[in-house]
């Protein structure tokens, strides 16, 4: 949201002398219209992003992190930026943006060709997978950021849950909301995710 994930990935590169590379961030720093948000915290986040405060905070966080030299911000939407990046170049692509179905399925579809053979496509906020939810309810609410699932008593992102299922065609590797799959010539394979 303001560079937290960026600094985790960049810090992992900086801290490990066996790893080299850079973190390429793609973000438009533009928001979904406020009426799609269902709680007060999301309204506040949207307002901060709309007035440019989050971009300023992102730049501040990166510059004061000792990771600025390995972070490359490409400001724009995934639709504008991802098609211009080199296919099969990235070891890891992390998708963490909008949670509504159309955006997630588009972002995963644009990100997948960027991952090299053996690389990882991953993301966040997959609280529930399709096997745990009422699919009809999720389909009805897939363009709402977050909803409450009565079956599990959990808030989750139905658009993200459905998009991940539709893209990969199966339940995927997931640990505490973090999801990941490894790219293989014939598709995608599970990864054992442990803490």
Number of C-alpha atoms within 10 A of each C-alpha: 15 18 17 12 14 21 22 12 18 23 16 13 18 19 9 9 8 7 10 10 12 17 21 15 17 18 17 15 19 15 13 12 10 14 8 14 16 13 10 9 9 14 16 13 15 19 14 15 19 17 12 12 15 20 21 12 16 18 16 14 18 22 13 9 13 13 21 18 13 19 18 14 17 15 14 15 14 20 12 12 15 19 13 9 12 12 15 16 14 23 16 22 23 19 19 18 17 17 24 23 24 15 18 22 20 14 20 22 13 16 23 23 20 22 21 21 17 17 20 24 24 20 20 19 18 22 19 21 21 19 11 11 18 14 15 9 12 21 14 11 17 23 19 18 21 20 17 12 18 10 9 12 8 13 13 23 27 32 28 32 27 24 24 22 17 14 14 14 11 12 14 18 18 23 15 13 15 16 22 25 23 20 22 14 8 6 10 20 16 15 14 10 13 7 4
